[in-house]
């Protein structure tokens, strides 16, 4: 190099990690656990839901707020679920009742999916 300069090689900064992919579904166990962790329901309600399928007050409130013709189907869905899907109308209603916006629901599903 003329003038005695030092040759340096340009190394670009690493690309930032892309946003994590938000899981589309979680298991019932993950749902119940994360509901308690995020304090959407109490720990006692979580245990009752897991042990005897007693729906927590949050779900009871959501179901009660539905039109009368939708309540039976929603209750059966809640009682027989094996998991939760992020864009399911009942899950969206539960999130709304818990005052969780889209970002909070995405964080909820991401955290729940990490529960082993």
Backbone bond lengths (Angstrom), bond angles and torsions (degrees), N, CA, C in turn:
res aa  C-N    CA-C-N  psi(-1)  N-CA   C-N-CA  omega(-1)  CA-C   N-CA-C  phi
1 X - - - 1.452 - - 1.520 107.03 -
2 X 1.298 114.59 130.52 1.461 119.59 -179.71 1.512 109.71 -65.41
3 X 1.317 117.61 142.46 1.448 122.91 177.41 1.512 112.87 80.92
4 X 1.324 118.82 6.52 1.459 121.59 175.24 1.510 114.72 75.55
5 X 1.333 117.58 17.51 1.465 119.87 179.89 1.519 111.60 -70.80
6 X 1.278 114.57 167.00 1.460 121.42 179.79 1.527 108.36 -102.05
7 X 1.283 114.75 132.03 1.452 120.13 178.10 1.522 108.43 -83.36
8 X 1.306 116.85 126.95 1.466 119.47 176.50 1.517 108.56 -121.72
9 X 1.284 114.12 150.19 1.453 120.38 179.89 1.518 108.08 -101.60
10 X 1.320 114.85 130.63 1.467 119.63 178.87 1.518 109.15 -74.81
11 X 1.302 114.40 126.80 1.468 120.49 176.10 1.520 106.85 -121.07
12 X 1.329 115.89 113.48 1.469 117.54 -179.53 1.519 111.08 -67.76
13 X 1.306 114.77 152.37 1.464 120.22 176.50 1.518 108.62 -65.35
14 X 1.323 116.62 146.15 1.471 117.82 178.52 1.522 110.26 -63.36
15 X 1.300 114.86 145.99 1.468 120.05 178.03 1.520 108.79 -65.57
16 X 1.318 117.21 141.77 1.470 118.82 177.63 1.527 109.83 -64.63
17 X 1.318 114.47 150.51 1.460 118.64 176.84 1.521 108.63 -61.88
18 X 1.316 116.03 137.10 1.461 117.48 176.51 1.522 109.45 -66.13
19 X 1.312 115.04 159.12 1.463 118.49 177.13 1.523 108.77 -56.42
20 X 1.323 116.55 139.46 1.462 117.87 178.88 1.531 110.12 -63.08
21 X 1.281 115.17 147.23 1.455 120.05 177.78 1.520 108.05 -74.58
22 X 1.304 115.30 126.91 1.464 120.23 179.34 1.527 107.59 -78.68
23 X 1.328 117.36 126.90 1.463 119.54 -179.99 1.522 110.87 -63.31
24 X 1.292 115.82 143.06 1.468 121.17 179.90 1.528 111.16 -80.72
25 X 1.328 116.81 -29.77 1.460 119.04 -177.85 1.523 110.59 -141.30
26 X 1.328 114.06 157.27 1.468 122.43 176.88 1.517 107.60 -138.52
27 X 1.331 116.21 159.85 1.463 120.23 179.14 1.536 110.26 -76.42
28 X 1.312 115.15 165.59 1.464 119.95 176.99 1.527 110.45 -61.11
29 X 1.321 116.84 -41.28 1.470 120.76 178.66 1.523 110.66 -60.64
30 X 1.326 116.69 -44.56 1.460 120.28 178.31 1.528 110.86 -64.24
31 X 1.325 117.15 -40.16 1.463 121.95 178.21 1.521 110.81 -60.78
32 X 1.319 116.12 -51.55 1.467 120.29 -178.01 1.527 110.41 -61.13
33 X 1.324 116.33 -46.13 1.463 120.41 -178.49 1.520 111.29 -62.00
34 X 1.338 117.05 -46.52 1.460 119.84 -177.51 1.525 111.55 -69.02
35 X 1.323 116.94 -33.46 1.473 119.16 175.06 1.525 110.63 -58.41
36 X 1.335 116.24 -40.74 1.465 119.85 178.78 1.529 111.05 -72.55
37 X 1.331 117.04 -42.28 1.472 120.63 179.93 1.533 110.44 -59.30
38 X 1.332 116.07 -43.51 1.466 120.35 -179.26 1.530 112.50 -82.92
39 X 1.336 115.99 2.68 1.463 122.97 178.37 1.526 113.09 61.54
40 X 1.336 115.75 32.90 1.461 120.13 170.82 1.525 108.61 -75.68
41 X 1.341 115.16 -29.19 1.461 122.45 176.08 1.526 107.02 -137.51
42 X 1.322 116.13 164.83 1.465 119.52 178.04 1.527 109.94 -81.37
43 X 1.315 115.76 164.11 1.462 120.35 175.91 1.528 110.15 -61.98
44 X 1.326 117.20 -38.53 1.468 120.52 178.82 1.531 110.80 -64.01
45 X 1.315 117.25 -40.61 1.466 120.53 177.26 1.531 110.53 -65.28
46 X 1.328 116.58 -37.66 1.460 120.42 179.06 1.523 110.66 -63.13
47 X 1.319 116.35 -44.71 1.470 120.33 179.36 1.529 110.36 -64.81
48 X 1.318 117.34 -43.42 1.470 120.32 178.97 1.524 111.03 -62.67
49 X 1.315 117.08 -39.05 1.461 121.37 178.32 1.528 109.80 -64.55
50 X 1.318 116.36 -43.11 1.466 120.71 -179.09 1.527 111.81 -70.64
51 X 1.339 117.13 -40.26 1.473 121.12 -175.30 1.521 113.39 -77.79
52 X 1.319 115.96 -45.35 1.466 118.56 -170.18 1.517 113.69 -127.86
53 X 1.325 116.53 7.93 1.459 122.12 -179.31 1.525 112.08 61.72
54 X 1.334 116.36 28.07 1.460 121.10 173.92 1.522 107.35 -76.35
55 X 1.316 115.99 117.75 1.460 119.12 -176.76 1.526 110.83 -68.17
56 X 1.328 116.77 138.43 1.464 119.69 178.04 1.529 111.09 -71.00
57 X 1.310 115.44 161.56 1.465 120.52 -177.65 1.524 111.89 -56.24
58 X 1.307 118.12 -35.76 1.462 121.63 178.90 1.527 110.56 -55.75
59 X 1.326 116.70 -48.34 1.467 120.09 179.12 1.520 111.44 -68.99
60 X 1.328 116.93 -38.86 1.467 119.87 177.21 1.531 110.37 -59.32
61 X 1.338 116.32 -42.15 1.463 120.57 179.11 1.528 111.60 -64.81
62 X 1.332 117.01 -41.81 1.464 120.95 178.32 1.524 109.60 -61.37
63 X 1.315 116.64 -48.66 1.466 120.72 -177.82 1.529 110.77 -63.15
64 X 1.330 116.26 -41.69 1.465 120.12 179.47 1.529 111.92 -63.13
65 X 1.331 116.37 -28.66 1.462 120.36 -179.09 1.519 114.45 -82.99
66 X 1.320 116.92 -5.53 1.461 120.51 179.16 1.522 110.94 -79.98
67 X 1.325 116.95 158.80 1.468 118.79 173.10 1.533 109.66 -58.49
68 X 1.302 116.79 146.28 1.470 120.87 -173.70 1.522 112.45 -54.91
69 X 1.313 117.65 -35.59 1.464 119.63 -178.73 1.528 113.13 -72.22
70 X 1.333 118.38 -11.69 1.473 122.23 -179.78 1.522 113.03 -102.10
71 X 1.309 117.37 -12.95 1.474 120.64 -172.84 1.521 113.30 -64.60
72 X 1.331 117.47 -44.33 1.466 120.00 -177.55 1.528 110.43 -60.32
73 X 1.317 117.45 -49.80 1.465 121.17 -178.87 1.528 110.94 -62.32
74 X 1.324 117.06 -39.28 1.464 120.51 179.65 1.530 110.75 -66.38
75 X 1.327 116.78 -40.22 1.472 120.08 179.06 1.523 110.35 -65.44
76 X 1.324 117.79 -44.02 1.455 120.88 178.21 1.523 109.91 -62.34
77 X 1.331 117.01 -42.80 1.470 120.32 177.61 1.527 110.34 -59.21
78 X 1.322 116.76 -46.96 1.468 120.59 -178.45 1.527 111.62 -63.97
79 X 1.310 116.89 -37.23 1.465 120.56 -177.53 1.526 113.10 -77.11
80 X 1.320 117.43 -22.78 1.466 120.09 -175.73 1.518 113.44 -111.18
81 X 1.308 117.73 5.36 1.466 118.07 -176.36 1.516 111.78 -66.90
82 X 1.326 114.20 146.93 1.465 121.00 175.04 1.524 109.56 -111.88
83 X 1.316 115.77 -6.65 1.454 121.97 178.81 1.515 109.15 -172.57
84 X 1.311 115.12 -177.71 1.460 120.86 179.74 1.519 109.13 -129.23
85 X 1.320 115.28 142.34 1.460 122.47 177.67 1.523 107.01 -111.61
86 X 1.312 115.76 133.58 1.466 121.00 -169.44 1.523 113.99 -59.16
87 X 1.325 117.92 -32.77 1.466 119.29 -176.74 1.528 112.93 -105.95
88 X 1.321 116.94 14.81 1.455 120.72 175.73 1.534 108.62 -68.19
89 X 1.323 118.42 136.76 1.473 120.04 -178.31 1.529 113.86 -54.94
90 X 1.331 117.88 -37.68 1.468 119.29 178.80 1.525 110.46 -67.52
91 X 1.326 117.46 -40.96 1.471 120.41 178.33 1.526 110.29 -64.62
92 X 1.319 116.94 -40.68 1.472 120.25 177.96 1.527 110.84 -63.99
93 X 1.326 116.75 -37.55 1.472 120.20 177.94 1.526 110.74 -67.53
94 X 1.332 116.87 -39.56 1.470 120.74 177.28 1.527 109.87 -62.81
95 X 1.324 116.64 -45.15 1.469 120.36 179.05 1.523 110.74 -61.55
96 X 1.316 116.83 -42.34 1.468 120.43 179.18 1.528 110.59 -63.35
97 X 1.330 116.60 -41.19 1.476 120.72 178.35 1.525 110.50 -63.23
98 X 1.337 116.47 -33.47 1.470 121.66 178.63 1.527 111.65 -84.58
99 X 1.329 115.87 4.16 1.469 122.76 179.46 1.524 111.87 60.99
100 X 1.329 115.98 37.62 1.463 122.10 177.82 1.526 108.82 -100.37
101 X 1.327 115.95 122.35 1.455 119.68 176.40 1.535 109.27 -81.62
102 X 1.327 117.19 -174.74 1.463 120.51 -176.51 1.525 112.16 -60.01
103 X 1.328 117.08 -42.33 1.468 119.64 178.67 1.528 111.21 -63.63
104 X 1.320 116.58 -41.86 1.461 120.02 179.32 1.525 111.16 -66.01
105 X 1.337 117.14 -38.66 1.461 120.06 178.36 1.530 110.38 -66.83
106 X 1.324 116.76 -39.96 1.471 119.68 176.07 1.520 111.02 -61.72
107 X 1.330 116.35 -42.97 1.471 120.30 178.37 1.530 110.37 -65.22
108 X 1.322 116.93 -38.10 1.467 122.26 177.97 1.531 109.80 -59.40
109 X 1.331 117.27 -50.47 1.468 121.44 -178.52 1.523 111.20 -66.18
110 X 1.323 117.45 -38.09 1.467 120.87 179.19 1.523 110.11 -64.68
111 X 1.326 116.20 -45.87 1.477 119.87 178.97 1.524 110.80 -66.33
112 X 1.304 117.62 -41.72 1.464 121.23 -178.74 1.527 110.63 -63.47
113 X 1.320 116.87 -41.05 1.465 120.29 -179.13 1.517 112.29 -64.40
114 X 1.331 116.79 -23.68 1.475 120.85 179.31 1.526 112.29 -79.94
115 X 1.332 117.65 -10.95 1.466 121.52 178.70 1.523 108.05 -74.80
116 X 1.324 115.45 125.14 1.473 119.04 -178.67 1.501 111.34 -99.50
